[in-house]
Amino acid sequence: MNDIKKKTHKQYIKQIYRVISYYLSEKLKNTSITPNQITLSRIFLVILASLFILSDFYYLKFFAAILLLMFSMFDALDGSLALTKNKFSMLGTWLDPQIDRLGLLLIFLSIAFDLSKENELYVYLTMYVLVIFFFRGLITSDIRLKDKFKSLREDQNEKKIIESNPKEKKKEGIFYQIKLQTSPHSHNLVLYISVGLIFNVLNFIIIFLSLYLTTWYIWSNYKIILKAISLDLR
């Protein structure tokens, strides 16, 4: 457990969740609560949050934001508890990403329906955000898992080796930090939506995410295309 406590993450939200989950797992280690129960509880959290998003009452939307943050944080808690109790399971490992995907689908469906009360165009924009989010994730998965992209994968590994060398590592400036902390991975995605619910600006959050994710997707493809061209010219 000392390794968990000492382990840090560059992204602040993930580090915060890691610290919280560590201390909660310490409190839960002598209880009958299992990591798989924490994992499964996330389903109920996201279903309830999705129902509250559909409500016209602000206090329920506010509560939805709290539930979504719990849904996101519990993604770290089940792993920490599994490590604390030394109770790892293949079932829990498999369910974790499935619940992430199901949860995001439910969240965005409820947002699309809720914002459609303002303008039906938000239905298409909201679902576009969900699709482009997964498309961006597929770029990494394709390179990491598909053999036909092996050359790109080896090129990335070489880059990681270079960057791990302090003499070769680029200086991490303010723009790198902004990108690192704001990039809409699943935890930040849920955080943005929660902020939108709390401050009643969910429509602006969806517009922001559509622009951010589109730019991120295009930029990621652009870098991969440049690498592919350089490999073809060798």
KOLTORTI-910281 format. One record per residue (C-alpha): residue number from 1; x, y, z; chain. Coordinates in nm, 4 decimals, padded with zeros to 6 digits. Example, Ala and Ser with C-alpha at 12.3 -4.5 7.8 and 13.67 -1.06 7.14 Angstrom:
NODE   nr      east     north        up  kette
NODE    1   01.2300  -00.4500   00.7800      A
NODE    2   01.3670  -00.1060   00.7140      A
This chain:
NODE   nr      east     north        up  kette
NODE    1   00.0000   00.0000   00.0000      A
NODE    2   00.2958   00.2334   00.0484      A
NODE    3   00.3557   00.2131  -00.3262      A
NODE    4   00.0021   00.3419  -00.3912      A
NODE    5   00.0503   00.6286  -00.1508      A
NODE    6   00.3815   00.7294  -00.3043      A
NODE    7   00.2679   00.6838  -00.6654      A
NODE    8   00.1813   01.0110  -00.8355      A
NODE    9   00.0065   01.1110  -01.1553      A
NODE   10   00.0796   01.4187  -01.3640      A
NODE   11  -00.2888   01.4868  -01.4239      A
NODE   12  -00.4300   01.6553  -01.1162      A
NODE   13  -00.7771   01.5009  -01.1257      A
NODE   14  -00.6359   01.1495  -01.1486      A
NODE   15  -00.3971   01.2240  -00.8645      A
NODE   16  -00.6807   01.3593  -00.6496      A
NODE   17  -00.8900   01.0483  -00.7161      A
NODE   18  -00.5887   00.8305  -00.6429      A
NODE   19  -00.5312   00.9936  -00.3026      A
NODE   20  -00.9015   00.9802  -00.2091      A
NODE   21  -00.9330   00.6175  -00.3179      A
NODE   22  -00.6241   00.5245  -00.1166      A
NODE   23  -00.7678   00.6614   00.2071      A
NODE   24  -01.1143   00.5206   00.1421      A
NODE   25  -00.9694   00.1788   00.0681      A
NODE   26  -00.7891   00.1925   00.4019      A
NODE   27  -01.1217   00.2611   00.5743      A
NODE   28  -01.2927  -00.0216   00.3843      A
NODE   29  -01.0229  -00.2876   00.4108      A
NODE   30  -01.1714  -00.4471   00.7255      A
NODE   31  -01.5293  -00.4399   00.5971      A
NODE   32  -01.7161  -00.6984   00.3891      A
NODE   33  -01.7322  -00.4614   00.0904      A
NODE   34  -01.5533  -00.6080  -00.2117      A
NODE   35  -01.3877  -00.4339  -00.5092      A
NODE   36  -01.6466  -00.5885  -00.7427      A
NODE   37  -01.9265  -00.4395  -00.5352      A
NODE   38  -01.7669  -00.0970  -00.5752      A
NODE   39  -01.7407  -00.1592  -00.9495      A
NODE   40  -02.1057  -00.2637  -00.9783      A
NODE   41  -02.2228   00.0272  -00.7628      A
NODE   42  -02.1064   00.2577  -01.0399      A
NODE   43  -02.3945   00.1316  -01.2559      A
NODE   44  -02.6510   00.2517  -01.0018      A
NODE   45  -02.4690   00.5831  -00.9573      A
NODE   46  -02.4726   00.6614  -01.3292      A
NODE   47  -02.8331   00.5464  -01.3809      A
NODE   48  -02.9514   00.7683  -01.0954      A
NODE   49  -02.7404   01.0593  -01.2207      A
NODE   50  -02.8832   01.0199  -01.5710      A
NODE   51  -03.2388   01.0298  -01.4365      A
NODE   52  -03.1613   01.3422  -01.2347      A
NODE   53  -03.0137   01.5144  -01.5425      A
NODE   54  -03.3552   01.4803  -01.7064      A
NODE   55  -03.5200   01.6645  -01.4200      A
NODE   56  -03.6274   02.0273  -01.4450      A
NODE   57  -03.5292   02.0879  -01.0825      A
NODE   58  -03.1872   02.2446  -01.0292      A
NODE   59  -03.1170   02.0697  -00.6980      A
NODE   60  -03.1554   01.7294  -00.8704      A
NODE   61  -02.9158   01.8348  -01.1453      A
NODE   62  -02.6727   01.9468  -00.8754      A
NODE   63  -02.7071   01.6067  -00.7075      A
NODE   64  -02.6528   01.4443  -01.0490      A
NODE   65  -02.3177   01.6248  -01.0691      A
NODE   66  -02.2152   01.4813  -00.7307      A
NODE   67  -02.3180   01.1317  -00.8386      A
NODE   68  -02.1194   01.1645  -01.1620      A
NODE   69  -01.8084   01.2665  -00.9695      A
NODE   70  -01.8583   00.9630  -00.7458      A
NODE   71  -01.9033   00.7454  -01.0557      A
NODE   72  -01.5709   00.8742  -01.1853      A
NODE   73  -01.3849   00.8509  -00.8532      A
NODE   74  -01.5095   00.4964  -00.7843      A
NODE   75  -01.3259   00.3948  -01.1009      A
NODE   76  -01.0089   00.4439  -00.8965      A
NODE   77  -01.1523   00.3174  -00.5684      A
NODE   78  -01.2278  -00.0368  -00.6865      A
NODE   79  -00.8666  -00.0811  -00.7991      A
NODE   80  -00.7278   00.0627  -00.4757      A
NODE   81  -00.9527  -00.1609  -00.2669      A
NODE   82  -00.8513  -00.4646  -00.4722      A
NODE   83  -00.4886  -00.3840  -00.3996      A
NODE   84  -00.5552  -00.3178  -00.0312      A
NODE   85  -00.7442  -00.6449   00.0175      A
NODE   86  -00.5360  -00.8326  -00.2393      A
NODE   87  -00.8597  -00.9362  -00.4098      A
NODE   88  -00.8105  -00.9048  -00.7824      A
NODE   89  -01.0587  -01.0676  -01.0184      A
NODE   90  -01.0868  -01.1063  -01.3935      A
NODE   91  -01.4576  -01.0251  -01.3622      A
NODE   92  -01.3844  -00.6875  -01.2058      A
NODE   93  -01.1118  -00.6158  -01.4612      A
NODE   94  -01.3546  -00.6858  -01.7452      A
NODE   95  -01.6515  -00.5004  -01.5955      A
NODE   96  -01.4551  -00.1824  -01.5293      A
NODE   97  -01.4250  -00.0587  -01.8921      A
NODE   98  -01.7694  -00.1934  -01.9827      A
NODE   99  -01.9291   00.0162  -01.7095      A
NODE  100  -01.7260   00.3184  -01.8242      A
NODE  101  -01.8697   00.2842  -02.1756      A
NODE  102  -02.2228   00.2114  -02.0632      A
NODE  103  -02.2040   00.5006  -01.8174      A
NODE  104  -02.0914   00.7502  -02.0815      A
NODE  105  -02.3654   00.6314  -02.3158      A
NODE  106  -02.6330   00.6843  -02.0493      A
NODE  107  -02.4907   01.0238  -01.9517      A
NODE  108  -02.4843   01.1551  -02.3067      A
NODE  109  -02.8270   01.0160  -02.3935      A
NODE  110  -02.9757   01.1946  -02.0933      A
NODE  111  -02.7894   01.5168  -02.1794      A
NODE  112  -02.9082   01.4986  -02.5410      A
NODE  113  -03.2685   01.4552  -02.4314      A
NODE  114  -03.2428   01.7313  -02.1703      A
NODE  115  -03.0828   01.9857  -02.4054      A
NODE  116  -03.3315   01.9012  -02.6801      A
NODE  117  -03.5799   02.1071  -02.4766      A
NODE  118  -03.3748   02.4135  -02.5789      A
NODE  119  -03.2928   02.3143  -02.9344      A
NODE  120  -03.3108   01.9779  -03.1113      A
NODE  121  -02.9704   02.0441  -03.2691      A
NODE  122  -02.8149   01.9714  -02.9283      A
NODE  123  -02.9217   01.6074  -02.9727      A
NODE  124  -02.6874   01.5704  -03.2711      A
NODE  125  -02.4106   01.7767  -03.1157      A
NODE  126  -02.4202   01.5803  -02.7898      A
NODE  127  -02.4043   01.2442  -02.9657      A
NODE  128  -02.1271   01.3795  -03.1888      A
NODE  129  -01.9220   01.4578  -02.8768      A
NODE  130  -01.9626   01.0991  -02.7564      A
NODE  131  -01.8672   00.9516  -03.0963      A
NODE  132  -01.5627   01.1751  -03.1509      A
NODE  133  -01.4476   01.0977  -02.7940      A
NODE  134  -01.4389   00.7255  -02.8731      A
NODE  135  -01.2880   00.7879  -03.2180      A
NODE  136  -00.9990   00.9734  -03.0520      A
NODE  137  -00.9454   00.6785  -02.8177      A
NODE  138  -00.9389   00.4355  -03.1101      A
NODE  139  -00.6304   00.6067  -03.2526      A
NODE  140  -00.4237   00.4905  -02.9550      A
NODE  141  -00.5881   00.1460  -02.9502      A
NODE  142  -00.5265   00.0879  -03.3212      A
NODE  143  -00.1561   00.1641  -03.2932      A
NODE  144  -00.1097  -00.0323  -02.9715      A
NODE  145  -00.3035  -00.3457  -03.0678      A
NODE  146  -00.3055  -00.3907  -03.4467      A
NODE  147  -00.0020  -00.5586  -03.5984      A
NODE  148  -00.0336  -00.3679  -03.9258      A
NODE  149   00.0594  -00.0532  -03.7313      A
NODE  150   00.3612  -00.2180  -03.5708      A
NODE  151   00.6012   00.0290  -03.7314      A
NODE  152   00.4149   00.3228  -03.5836      A
NODE  153   00.4114   00.1484  -03.2472      A
NODE  154   00.7883   00.0892  -03.2540      A
NODE  155   00.8428   00.4515  -03.3517      A
NODE  156   00.6376   00.5592  -03.0495      A
NODE  157   00.8380   00.3293  -02.8201      A
NODE  158   01.1607   00.4868  -02.9444      A
NODE  159   01.0180   00.8290  -02.8645      A
NODE  160   00.9289   00.7180  -02.5120      A
NODE  161   01.2838   00.5922  -02.4551      A
NODE  162   01.4246   00.9266  -02.5685      A
NODE  163   01.1824   01.1258  -02.3540      A
NODE  164   01.2673   00.9151  -02.0472      A
NODE  165   01.6275   01.0383  -02.0749      A
NODE  166   01.6569   01.3642  -01.8734      A
NODE  167   01.9127   01.4964  -02.1244      A
NODE  168   01.6762   01.4417  -02.4165      A
NODE  169   01.3466   01.5255  -02.2476      A
NODE  170   01.1779   01.8409  -02.3702      A
NODE  171   01.1022   02.1116  -02.1232      A
NODE  172   00.7396   02.0939  -02.0096      A
NODE  173   00.6039   02.4441  -02.0390      A
NODE  174   00.2760   02.6116  -01.9579      A
NODE  175   00.1056   02.4988  -02.2808      A
NODE  176   00.1991   02.1384  -02.2119      A
NODE  177   00.0472   02.1669  -01.8641      A
NODE  178  -00.2720   02.3246  -01.9974      A
NODE  179  -00.3110   02.0445  -02.2513      A
NODE  180  -00.2294   01.7797  -01.9901      A
NODE  181  -00.4765   01.9074  -01.7306      A
NODE  182  -00.7626   01.9979  -01.9660      A
NODE  183  -00.7574   01.7151  -02.2209      A
NODE  184  -01.1014   01.5481  -02.2098      A
NODE  185  -01.0162   01.1903  -02.1102      A
NODE  186  -01.3023   01.0116  -01.9339      A
NODE  187  -01.2384   01.1664  -01.5885      A
NODE  188  -01.2171   01.5202  -01.7246      A
NODE  189  -01.5169   01.4546  -01.9477      A
NODE  190  -01.7283   01.3721  -01.6437      A
NODE  191  -01.5794   01.6706  -01.4578      A
NODE  192  -01.6748   01.9105  -01.7382      A
NODE  193  -02.0286   01.7737  -01.7450      A
NODE  194  -02.0546   01.8058  -01.3661      A
NODE  195  -01.9427   02.1690  -01.3865      A
NODE  196  -02.2030   02.2270  -01.6558      A
NODE  197  -02.4744   02.0836  -01.4318      A
NODE  198  -02.3680   02.2783  -01.1233      A
NODE  199  -02.3498   02.6144  -01.3021      A
NODE  200  -02.6382   02.5396  -01.5370      A
NODE  201  -02.4235   02.5831  -01.8500      A
NODE  202  -02.4425   02.2309  -01.9880      A
NODE  203  -02.5128   02.3571  -02.3410      A
NODE  204  -02.1887   02.5594  -02.3424      A
NODE  205  -01.9967   02.2594  -02.2078      A
NODE  206  -02.1229   02.0442  -02.4965      A
NODE  207  -02.0199   02.3096  -02.7497      A
NODE  208  -01.6771   02.3402  -02.5828      A
NODE  209  -01.6269   01.9615  -02.5818      A
NODE  210  -01.7266   01.9303  -02.9464      A
NODE  211  -01.4647   02.1877  -03.0461      A
NODE  212  -01.1940   02.0538  -02.8139      A
NODE  213  -01.2410   01.6880  -02.9125      A
NODE  214  -01.2561   01.7679  -03.2833      A
NODE  215  -00.9313   01.9648  -03.2611      A
NODE  216  -00.7707   01.6881  -03.0531      A
NODE  217  -00.8806   01.4214  -03.3019      A
NODE  218  -00.7520   01.6159  -03.6044      A
NODE  219  -00.4217   01.7016  -03.4324      A
NODE  220  -00.3652   01.3383  -03.3252      A
NODE  221  -00.4298   01.2194  -03.6810      A
NODE  222  -00.2032   01.4880  -03.8190      A
NODE  223   00.0887   01.3704  -03.6021      A
NODE  224   00.0303   01.0054  -03.6955      A
NODE  225   00.0129   01.0921  -04.0662      A
NODE  226   00.3447   01.2776  -04.0426      A
NODE  227   00.5021   00.9750  -03.8728      A
NODE  228   00.3602   00.7424  -04.1357      A
NODE  229   00.5010   00.9594  -04.4159      A
NODE  230   00.8437   00.9685  -04.2501      A
NODE  231   00.8407   00.5889  -04.2175      A
NODE  232   00.7440   00.5497  -04.5834      A
NODE  233   01.0351   00.7715  -04.6887      A
NODE  234   01.2977   00.5728  -04.4979      A
